[in-house]
Amino acid sequence: IDQIMQQIEVRNFANRTELNFRLNPEYLGELSVKLVHTDDGVRADFETSSKRTRELLRDGEEDLRTQAADKGVRLKTMRFTLVDKVQGSTEG
């Protein structure tokens, strides 16, 4: 996944941290990741406009959980949503 990420934007809100990624190659589209901290752990909401990217994320869900745990983040739940346009897009 490190090889396809080109640009990362981080925004902090009261109860969540939002990460927006621009993916390379372009056909993978944009990906928005919202991390919501709860008492039970962290919920990760993945939003993409690419069916292929959603499939890749779903297929790699266990690897994502393991990598997050290795960094001290316990992902309670993960949601993978396909959308027409990624919210928070930095494209103009």
MOPE-V312409 format. One line per field, one symbol per residue. psi: psi as a letter, one per 30 degrees, with the letter a starting at -180 (. if undefined). burial: b if it has 24 or more other C-alpha atoms within 12 Angstrom, else e. A space follows every 10 residues. Layout:
psi: ???
burial: ???
//
This chain:
psi: eeffkekkkk kkleglkkkk kklkleffal kkkkjkklff akkkjkklgk eeeeeeeeeg eeeeeeeeef ggjjjelkkj kklekkkgkg k.
burial: eeeeeeeeee eeeeeeebbb bbbeeeebbb bbbbbbeeee ebbbbbbbbb eebbeebeee beebbeeeee eeebbbebbb bbeeebeebe ee
//
